[in-house]
């Protein structure tokens, strides 16, 4: 796994940070005018890893919201 992606996972950085990283890397990738197969392959791999991080964060956030709702319902009873 790319060190940048690992750092995002280790520090539990917010979902927004991971999304911004995906958008930024994708824009950099699209903006490149030269073709370099090795670099392109690496950029796509990092993007795929970051997208996976975003998916994991979304799932975690969804679970947190579920737990929060159940806690609120318990407190209201």
N, C-alpha and C positions, 0 to 999 in steps of 0.2 A: 504494500500500500504506500502511496505517496506520502512523504513526511508532512506535507501541508494538510492533507486529509487526516492523517493520524493526529496531528495537533488539534484539529477541530474536534475529533472524537474524544481525545484525552481530556480536553479542557471543558467539555460539554458546552461549547459555545452556542449561543442562541440560534434558532432555526433561521432567522433573518440573515445572520452572518453567512451561513452555508448557502442560502439562496443567492445572496449577493455575489458570493464567490463563484457559483455556477454561472450566473449571468455574465460576470466579468470575464471569466476564462473563455466562455463561449464567444463573447464579442471579440476578444483578442484572437481567438482561433479563426473566426470569420474574417477579421480584418487583415490577416496575414496574406500577402500577395504571392509569396514564394511557396513553392511546393517542396517540402522536406518530409519524406515518408516517415523517418524515425521520429522526428519532432511531432508530427501530426498524430502518430500512433500514441505517443506519450500523452499528448494533450487530451486526446479522446479517452484514454484510460483514466486520467485524473478527473475528467468531467463525469465519467461513469461512476467513479468512486464517490464524488461529491453528490451526485444525484441519489446514490444509495444512502448517503448520510442524511440528505433531506427527507427521503422516504422514512428512514428510521426515526428521525426527529418528529415527523408528522404523526407517526404511529404512537410515539411516546406522548406527544401532546394530546392526542385523541384519548389515550388511556388516562392521562392526568385529568382531563376534562370530565370523563366518566366518573372518576373517583371523587372529584370535586362536587359533581352533581349529587352523587349518593350521600356525601357528607352533609351537604346543604339540606337534602331531604330528611336526613336523620335529625339534624338540628331543629328543623321545623316541626317535627312530630313531638 
